[in-house]
Amino acid sequence: MDVWEFETDLYTDQVVRWSTGRRLGGEIDVRASGTDEGAVTAAFAAACAQTVDRAKDPGKYGDSDER
């Protein structure tokens, strides 16, 4: 599910930045933001690919299945 939020503490003037992280309960959060639409689109695709890998191999990212 896509969610668009404006969070003032996460504002960036960088061209692009992205991250993935596992939330409590096992959901994986994907974030991509920046000032260049094309770079953000590409970063979001990379983050989604990492999310799939993260779901398949949680230990690779330091995630634990025990939550």
Secondary structure, DSSP 8 states (H G I E B T S, - for coil): -------GGG---SS-EEEEEE-TTS-EEEEEE-S-HHHHHHHHHHHHHHHHHHHH-GGGGT--S--
